[in-house]
Amino acid sequence: MKKFLIITAAALALVGYNLTGQVEIPKSPSPEGAKAYIISPLPGETVGETFTVRFGLKGMGVCPAGLKKENTGHHHLLIDVEEMPNINYPLPMSDNLKHFGGGQTEAEITLPPGEHTLQLVLGDYLHIPHDPPVMSEKITVTVK
Protein backbone atom coordinates (compact mmCIF):
# COMPACT_ATOMS: atom_id res chain seq x y z
CA MET A 1 0.00 0.00 0.00
CA LYS A 2 2.84 2.40 0.90
CA LYS A 3 4.54 1.74 -2.45
CA PHE A 4 1.24 2.40 -4.28
CA LEU A 5 0.89 5.77 -2.49
CA ILE A 6 4.46 6.72 -3.40
CA ILE A 7 3.90 5.79 -7.05
CA THR A 8 0.60 7.70 -7.11
CA ALA A 9 2.32 10.74 -5.61
CA ALA A 10 5.01 10.46 -8.31
CA ALA A 11 2.30 10.31 -10.99
CA LEU A 12 0.69 13.42 -9.62
CA ALA A 13 4.06 15.16 -9.55
CA LEU A 14 4.34 14.52 -13.30
CA VAL A 15 0.95 16.07 -13.96
CA GLY A 16 0.79 18.84 -16.52
CA TYR A 17 -2.02 21.10 -17.55
CA ASN A 18 -3.34 21.30 -21.07
CA LEU A 19 -4.54 24.53 -22.66
CA THR A 20 -8.00 24.19 -21.12
CA GLY A 21 -6.53 23.96 -17.62
CA GLN A 22 -7.46 20.29 -17.20
CA VAL A 23 -5.06 17.91 -15.51
CA GLU A 24 -3.20 15.75 -18.01
CA ILE A 25 -1.00 12.78 -17.11
CA PRO A 26 1.24 11.40 -19.88
CA LYS A 27 0.32 7.85 -20.96
CA SER A 28 2.78 5.18 -22.01
CA PRO A 29 2.26 3.92 -25.57
CA SER A 30 1.49 0.26 -26.20
CA PRO A 31 2.74 -1.52 -29.31
CA GLU A 32 0.29 -2.45 -32.04
CA GLY A 33 -1.26 -5.86 -31.42
CA ALA A 34 -0.47 -6.00 -27.70
CA LYS A 35 -3.05 -8.06 -25.86
CA ALA A 36 -3.78 -9.15 -22.29
CA TYR A 37 -5.79 -12.31 -21.72
CA ILE A 38 -6.82 -14.68 -18.95
CA ILE A 39 -5.21 -18.10 -19.38
CA SER A 40 -7.30 -19.68 -16.64
CA PRO A 41 -9.96 -20.08 -15.53
CA LEU A 42 -11.69 -20.44 -18.87
CA PRO A 43 -14.81 -18.41 -19.67
CA GLY A 44 -17.88 -20.11 -18.16
CA GLU A 45 -15.80 -22.41 -15.97
CA THR A 46 -17.02 -23.45 -12.52
CA VAL A 47 -14.36 -23.01 -9.82
CA GLY A 48 -14.05 -23.42 -6.06
CA GLU A 49 -14.25 -20.46 -3.71
CA THR A 50 -10.44 -20.14 -3.81
CA PHE A 51 -8.89 -20.48 -7.25
CA THR A 52 -5.91 -19.33 -9.30
CA VAL A 53 -6.19 -16.75 -12.08
CA ARG A 54 -3.32 -16.98 -14.60
CA PHE A 55 -2.55 -13.82 -16.57
CA GLY A 56 -1.41 -13.82 -20.19
CA LEU A 57 0.23 -11.06 -22.21
CA LYS A 58 1.17 -10.92 -25.90
CA GLY A 59 3.37 -8.30 -27.58
CA MET A 60 4.65 -6.72 -24.35
CA GLY A 61 6.66 -7.67 -21.29
CA VAL A 62 5.78 -7.74 -17.62
CA CYS A 63 7.68 -5.34 -15.36
CA PRO A 64 7.06 -4.28 -11.75
CA ALA A 65 5.36 -0.97 -11.03
CA GLY A 66 7.72 1.94 -10.49
CA LEU A 67 10.19 0.83 -13.20
CA LYS A 68 9.83 2.79 -16.42
CA LYS A 69 10.67 0.41 -19.25
CA GLU A 70 9.32 0.70 -22.80
CA ASN A 71 6.67 -1.81 -23.91
CA THR A 72 6.14 -3.24 -20.43
CA GLY A 73 3.54 -3.05 -17.71
CA HIS A 74 1.97 -4.94 -14.83
CA HIS A 75 -1.42 -6.55 -14.41
CA HIS A 76 -4.54 -5.29 -12.65
CA LEU A 77 -7.43 -7.70 -12.11
CA LEU A 78 -10.94 -6.28 -12.19
CA ILE A 79 -13.45 -8.43 -10.32
CA ASP A 80 -17.17 -7.78 -10.85
CA VAL A 81 -16.47 -4.30 -12.21
CA GLU A 82 -19.45 -3.05 -14.21
CA GLU A 83 -17.89 0.17 -15.50
CA MET A 84 -14.21 0.64 -16.34
CA PRO A 85 -12.51 3.22 -14.09
CA ASN A 86 -11.10 6.35 -15.73
CA ILE A 87 -8.14 5.01 -17.71
CA ASN A 88 -6.48 8.44 -17.92
CA TYR A 89 -5.33 8.22 -14.29
CA PRO A 90 -3.67 5.62 -12.04
CA LEU A 91 -6.07 2.74 -11.44
CA PRO A 92 -7.53 2.91 -7.92
CA MET A 93 -6.88 -0.01 -5.61
CA SER A 94 -9.99 -1.63 -4.14
CA ASP A 95 -11.51 -5.01 -3.29
CA ASN A 96 -12.68 -5.18 -6.91
CA LEU A 97 -9.50 -3.85 -8.53
CA LYS A 98 -6.42 -5.82 -7.50
CA HIS A 99 -2.93 -4.51 -8.30
CA PHE A 100 -0.08 -6.86 -9.16
CA GLY A 101 2.69 -4.26 -9.16
CA GLY A 102 5.33 -6.85 -8.34
CA GLY A 103 5.04 -8.21 -11.87
CA GLN A 104 3.00 -11.25 -10.86
CA THR A 105 1.52 -13.37 -13.64
CA GLU A 106 -0.99 -15.25 -11.51
CA ALA A 107 -2.93 -14.81 -8.30
CA GLU A 108 -4.96 -16.91 -5.92
CA ILE A 109 -8.28 -15.24 -5.19
CA THR A 110 -11.26 -16.13 -3.04
CA LEU A 111 -14.80 -15.18 -4.05
CA PRO A 112 -18.22 -16.03 -2.62
CA PRO A 113 -20.45 -18.52 -4.46
CA GLY A 114 -22.21 -17.19 -7.55
CA GLU A 115 -21.35 -15.70 -10.93
CA HIS A 116 -18.41 -13.31 -11.14
CA THR A 117 -16.67 -11.39 -13.92
CA LEU A 118 -12.90 -11.13 -14.34
CA GLN A 119 -10.92 -8.80 -16.60
CA LEU A 120 -7.26 -7.80 -16.86
CA VAL A 121 -5.96 -4.30 -17.55
CA LEU A 122 -2.26 -3.63 -17.99
CA GLY A 123 -0.87 -0.58 -16.23
CA ASP A 124 2.42 1.23 -16.83
CA TYR A 125 5.00 2.03 -14.17
CA LEU A 126 2.55 4.53 -12.62
CA HIS A 127 -0.52 2.20 -12.72
CA ILE A 128 -1.95 4.13 -15.69
CA PRO A 129 -3.36 2.05 -18.59
CA HIS A 130 -1.39 2.36 -21.83
CA ASP A 131 -2.45 4.19 -24.97
CA PRO A 132 -4.19 2.33 -26.47
CA PRO A 133 -5.21 0.34 -23.38
CA VAL A 134 -4.12 -3.30 -23.18
CA MET A 135 -6.91 -5.29 -21.60
CA SER A 136 -8.47 -8.71 -21.76
CA GLU A 137 -11.99 -9.66 -22.66
CA LYS A 138 -14.25 -9.80 -19.62
CA ILE A 139 -15.01 -13.41 -18.67
CA THR A 140 -17.63 -14.89 -16.36
CA VAL A 141 -16.93 -17.73 -13.93
CA THR A 142 -19.21 -19.51 -11.50
CA VAL A 143 -17.96 -20.07 -7.96
CA LYS A 144 -19.54 -23.16 -6.38
C-alpha positions as CSV (number, residue, x, y, z in Angstrom):
1,M,0.0,0.0,0.0
2,K,2.8,2.4,0.9
3,K,4.5,1.7,-2.5
4,F,1.2,2.4,-4.3
5,L,0.9,5.8,-2.5
6,I,4.5,6.7,-3.4
7,I,3.9,5.8,-7.0
8,T,0.6,7.7,-7.1
9,A,2.3,10.7,-5.6
10,A,5.0,10.5,-8.3
11,A,2.3,10.3,-11.0
12,L,0.7,13.4,-9.6
13,A,4.1,15.2,-9.5
14,L,4.3,14.5,-13.3
15,V,1.0,16.1,-14.0
16,G,0.8,18.8,-16.5
17,Y,-2.0,21.1,-17.6
18,N,-3.3,21.3,-21.1
19,L,-4.5,24.5,-22.7
20,T,-8.0,24.2,-21.1
21,G,-6.5,24.0,-17.6
22,Q,-7.5,20.3,-17.2
23,V,-5.1,17.9,-15.5
24,E,-3.2,15.7,-18.0
25,I,-1.0,12.8,-17.1
26,P,1.2,11.4,-19.9
27,K,0.3,7.9,-21.0
28,S,2.8,5.2,-22.0
29,P,2.3,3.9,-25.6
30,S,1.5,0.3,-26.2
31,P,2.7,-1.5,-29.3
32,E,0.3,-2.4,-32.0
33,G,-1.3,-5.9,-31.4
34,A,-0.5,-6.0,-27.7
35,K,-3.0,-8.1,-25.9
36,A,-3.8,-9.1,-22.3
37,Y,-5.8,-12.3,-21.7
38,I,-6.8,-14.7,-19.0
39,I,-5.2,-18.1,-19.4
40,S,-7.3,-19.7,-16.6
41,P,-10.0,-20.1,-15.5
42,L,-11.7,-20.4,-18.9
43,P,-14.8,-18.4,-19.7
44,G,-17.9,-20.1,-18.2
45,E,-15.8,-22.4,-16.0
46,T,-17.0,-23.5,-12.5
47,V,-14.4,-23.0,-9.8
48,G,-14.1,-23.4,-6.1
49,E,-14.2,-20.5,-3.7
50,T,-10.4,-20.1,-3.8
51,F,-8.9,-20.5,-7.3
52,T,-5.9,-19.3,-9.3
53,V,-6.2,-16.8,-12.1
54,R,-3.3,-17.0,-14.6
55,F,-2.5,-13.8,-16.6
56,G,-1.4,-13.8,-20.2
57,L,0.2,-11.1,-22.2
58,K,1.2,-10.9,-25.9
59,G,3.4,-8.3,-27.6
60,M,4.7,-6.7,-24.4
61,G,6.7,-7.7,-21.3
62,V,5.8,-7.7,-17.6
63,C,7.7,-5.3,-15.4
64,P,7.1,-4.3,-11.8
65,A,5.4,-1.0,-11.0
66,G,7.7,1.9,-10.5
67,L,10.2,0.8,-13.2
68,K,9.8,2.8,-16.4
69,K,10.7,0.4,-19.2
70,E,9.3,0.7,-22.8
71,N,6.7,-1.8,-23.9
72,T,6.1,-3.2,-20.4
73,G,3.5,-3.1,-17.7
74,H,2.0,-4.9,-14.8
75,H,-1.4,-6.5,-14.4
76,H,-4.5,-5.3,-12.6
77,L,-7.4,-7.7,-12.1
78,L,-10.9,-6.3,-12.2
79,I,-13.5,-8.4,-10.3
80,D,-17.2,-7.8,-10.8
81,V,-16.5,-4.3,-12.2
82,E,-19.5,-3.1,-14.2
83,E,-17.9,0.2,-15.5
84,M,-14.2,0.6,-16.3
85,P,-12.5,3.2,-14.1
86,N,-11.1,6.3,-15.7
87,I,-8.1,5.0,-17.7
88,N,-6.5,8.4,-17.9
89,Y,-5.3,8.2,-14.3
90,P,-3.7,5.6,-12.0
91,L,-6.1,2.7,-11.4
92,P,-7.5,2.9,-7.9
93,M,-6.9,0.0,-5.6
94,S,-10.0,-1.6,-4.1
95,D,-11.5,-5.0,-3.3
96,N,-12.7,-5.2,-6.9
97,L,-9.5,-3.9,-8.5
98,K,-6.4,-5.8,-7.5
99,H,-2.9,-4.5,-8.3
100,F,-0.1,-6.9,-9.2
101,G,2.7,-4.3,-9.2
102,G,5.3,-6.9,-8.3
103,G,5.0,-8.2,-11.9
104,Q,3.0,-11.2,-10.9
105,T,1.5,-13.4,-13.6
106,E,-1.0,-15.2,-11.5
107,A,-2.9,-14.8,-8.3
108,E,-5.0,-16.9,-5.9
109,I,-8.3,-15.2,-5.2
110,T,-11.3,-16.1,-3.0
111,L,-14.8,-15.2,-4.1
112,P,-18.2,-16.0,-2.6
113,P,-20.5,-18.5,-4.5
114,G,-22.2,-17.2,-7.6
115,E,-21.4,-15.7,-10.9
116,H,-18.4,-13.3,-11.1
117,T,-16.7,-11.4,-13.9
118,L,-12.9,-11.1,-14.3
119,Q,-10.9,-8.8,-16.6
120,L,-7.3,-7.8,-16.9
121,V,-6.0,-4.3,-17.5
122,L,-2.3,-3.6,-18.0
123,G,-0.9,-0.6,-16.2
124,D,2.4,1.2,-16.8
125,Y,5.0,2.0,-14.2
126,L,2.6,4.5,-12.6
127,H,-0.5,2.2,-12.7
128,I,-1.9,4.1,-15.7
129,P,-3.4,2.1,-18.6
130,H,-1.4,2.4,-21.8
131,D,-2.4,4.2,-25.0
132,P,-4.2,2.3,-26.5
133,P,-5.2,0.3,-23.4
134,V,-4.1,-3.3,-23.2
135,M,-6.9,-5.3,-21.6
136,S,-8.5,-8.7,-21.8
137,E,-12.0,-9.7,-22.7
138,K,-14.3,-9.8,-19.6
139,I,-15.0,-13.4,-18.7
140,T,-17.6,-14.9,-16.4
141,V,-16.9,-17.7,-13.9
142,T,-19.2,-19.5,-11.5
143,V,-18.0,-20.1,-8.0
144,K,-19.5,-23.2,-6.4
